[in-house]
Amino acid sequence: MTEPGATRRVDAPKRPRGSQGPQPGGPGGHALTQPTARAKDFRGTMRRLAGELRPERWLLAMVVLLAVASVAFAVVGPKILGNATNILFEGVVNGQIPAGVSKEQAVAGLRAEGQDRIADMISNMDVDPGQGFDFAALARTLALLGGVYLVSALFQWLQSYLMAGIAQRTIYRLRRQADEKLARLPLKYFDDHPRGDVLSRMTNDIDNISQSLQQSLTQIITSALTIIGVLIMMLTISWLLALISVLVVPVSVVITVLIAKRSQKQFARQWETTGDLNGHVEEMFTGHNVVKVFGRQDQAIAEFDEQNEALYRASFKAQFISGIIMPVMNSVMNLNYVAIAVVGGLMIATGRISLGDVQAFIQYSRQFTMPITQVAGIMNVLQSTAASAERVFELLDEEEETADAPVCVECDHTRGHIRFEDVSFRYVPDQPLISGLSVDVSPGETVAIVGPTGAGKTTLVNLLLRFYDIDAGSISIDGVDIRELSRSDLRRLFGMVLQDTWLFSGTIRENIAYGREGATEEQIRAAAKAARVDHFVRALPDGYDTVLDDDATNISQGERQLLTIARAFLADPDILILDEATSSVDTRTEVLIQQAMTELMKDRTSFVIAHRLSTIRGADIILVMDKGAIVEQGSHDQLMAAGGFYHDLYASQFEEALGQAS
């Protein structure tokens, strides 16, 4: 195909540029919006997403093992630090007891003085009166602590490294599935779905899944293991203090859920208003000339201010409400800290627990509450992830175009004999569009298709290319039903030049060479000369190396059209389709394009869709369509002599031209 924009291909090598104006629901409408806030089937979607991770199950098991090791070393750290604290505290106590006095004598003396609590505390300590600090034991303990944290960090790094690979390979497969799916979807899908919505599923939604897989999944695993590990360590120190910490959990969960529900609504509103604002900005930027011509700048600014204000309010509420979670959680944690400090202090005074254990427990209480908060926050993220995954899976589950025949007829070349026999087609089941259409086109003939808007002209071409399959009848090329050909072989026979010039960001040489893979410089220049484009290209400062800028605005509309014709020349198709190729250029450029197209149509079966009837007077057959049916057919002279529908169309354009001239 020489005009990929018409075939809805998705494998173009570069981002398309061209005269594709904003479409309803296009990039300005939805492509920049955030993913949907909540999934319809959270569990089912997450199970299916988990299924996408199945090829990585062994590495996922390794990630879990690394997480277990990392958390195990991390939760042991506070206990070791508590031992270091005990060594320091015992050194202080050693210095307070005179040398030569045994521990038992010191305890008995304190009890005799009525200081029973201090006596209980010392009796449970490993003291050696008169010895002072044991710096060697302290150094060994601190070295062990550093090693434990270092090993924990190493395991955590390995876990993150493996998870990054798992996430990106999974997203790679998912993105490839979506891309391949787009190539198998019928044209009807793209007609029924806004371009921006499709782009959003391919970009925003998949990127959202990628971030969640890489960050949230690891965090969930680590947080869950941390809660379990810390709880075990707290129970080994004191069941009473552990009970106090556990009582904080339901309070934290309730607070987090209540706040998260309110913030989620505001985030959904924020995403919605962000999409509205982006759509307005894109629309006003794309059509800024029209806005200025009609003097609507003030109205556009006022609408922007209104939407910007709405976004400000939604964003402020979302950020403020979600920001409350951490201060509230910190208050709850501080209350828990106070309770542990008071109860722990009493337990130290009675000798039921050491100072280092209380210090370790305070650290554990902090570690115990934070993962709960993180998991609650992750659940909100997973809601958004499930919504994005659901949208991607909806795309993957869309009905595909009918498969090619099990055994296809090979066709590398055709004479161009095309026959429509009693063809019927409808877009909507109860609204017939084309009924009983029959046309016989001989090889090398030029067929012009004319008629009012909505008559079915482009539909006829879509049926010929099998963008849509007919409901009844048959279409054959050289006697072979097109349904017996593979779609790729069928479409390879055709070349197209459309009204919308599809050019990508690249050099003029690359744009022309897109018509044929491996084209030589001589072939590219020959096609450019045949399309009457060589002279203006050589006049440019960089010639064929001129890079087309955004939307190819550094060359005129007519020059862009000539480049697409040069691309068609280079492709050298057997059958040519020209769809309103001269409708948006000036008269002088139209003459050049007509000359180029006349040269291109030589010895080829050609279909020309045109509104300007003066451009198709030389066609061998003119098909006049109205309401999906061919109401007249014949040469220009025959149809004019008949004085029918074509005569009235032609006369109306001629009278309009005379009126404009006068």
Secondary structure, 3 states (H helix, E strand, C coil): CCCHHHHCCCCCCCCEEECCCCCCCCHHHHHCCCCCCCCCCHHHHHHHHHHHCHHHHHHHHHHHHHHHHHHHHHHHHHHHHHHHHHHHHHHHHHHHCCCCCCHHHHHHHHHHCCCHHHHHHHHCCCCCCCCCCCHHHHHHHHHHHHHHHHHHHHHHHHHHHHHHHHHHHHHHHHHHHHHHHHHHCCHHHHHHCCHHHHHHHHHHHHHHHHHHHHHHHHHHHHHHHHHHHHHHHHHHHCHHHHHHHHHHHHHHHHHHHHHHHHHHHHHHHHHHHHHHHHHHHHHHHHCHHHHHHCCCHHHHHHHHHHHHHHHHHHHHHHHHHHHCHHHHHHHHHHHHHHHHHHHHHHHHHCCCCCHHHHHHHHHHHHHHHHHHHHHHHHHHHHHHHHHHHHHHHHHHCCCCCCCCCCCCCCCCCCCCCEEEEEEEECCECCECCEEEEEEEECCCCEEEEECCCCCCHHHHHHHHCCCCCCCEEEEEECCEEHHHCCHHHHHHCEEEEECCCEEECCEHHHHHHCCCCCCCHHHHHHHHHHCCCHHHHHHCCCHHHCECCHHHCCCCHHHHHHHHHHHHHHHCCCEEEEECCCCCCCHHHHHHHHHHHHHHHCCCEEEEECCCHHHHCCCCEEEEEECCEEEEEECHHHHHHHCCHHHHHHHHHHHHHHHHHC
